Amino acid sequence: MPKLSVLIPCYNERETVEEIVRQVQATGRAEEIIIVDDGSTDGTRDILIHLDGQNGVKVVMHERNQGKGAAVRTALQHATGDVMVIQDADLEYDPRDYQTLLRPIEEGKAKVVYGSRFLGGPRRAMFFWHMVGNRFLTLVTNILYNTILSDMETCYKVFTADIAANLNLRSSGWGFDPEITAKILRQGVRIYEVPISYAGREIEEGKKISWWDGFTVLFTLLKYRFVK
């Protein structure tokens, strides 16, 4: 089996980060868990200091908040696995889906796999307008890059180390998801999708993305259609 590196960007998740690490470890698949704290101010860093070095956990601290994309870039710099999976530090995505996500890569069918929230897996109801925004941005992706994705904005993006080495990512914030998708597709790599479960949280539970971030995503999709 390929060595799996789990990349966890983390910002102000003291209520959930310890539990998500436990869940990742419980899968028995993660040989390396790299958590990048992106300048948390709510006590998350104290928890991460305790977790650092335990059962494959490596913690890297950003001194200031830079955004999810910056945290993922830092995690990639420290990753040594054959395959990478991005895991949010909240509990919206279930690590028990790793087996489904990894299967196409292990069977030689794909080098990139996305876990889709819209392919029939169990899910907690999403906000209607978040769903509309997601579907719209995914449609734009499909039009610009000639593909048929169902969930471009999913957290669960899995890719091999050779794909990661050629990404040259630059986005620091919410532009990360469209940038990585655009650069994968522009390499001529087709993305394999599998259904996953999803338990979306409410704003009062700590959900951070807003409708305004959609403009960043749209701009990034257009930008990387024409810029390398």
Summary of the structure (lengths in Angstrom):
residues: 228
radius of gyration: 16.3
end to end distance: 33.1
largest distance: 45.9
contacts: 748
relative contact order: 0.17
helix: 40%
strand: 19%
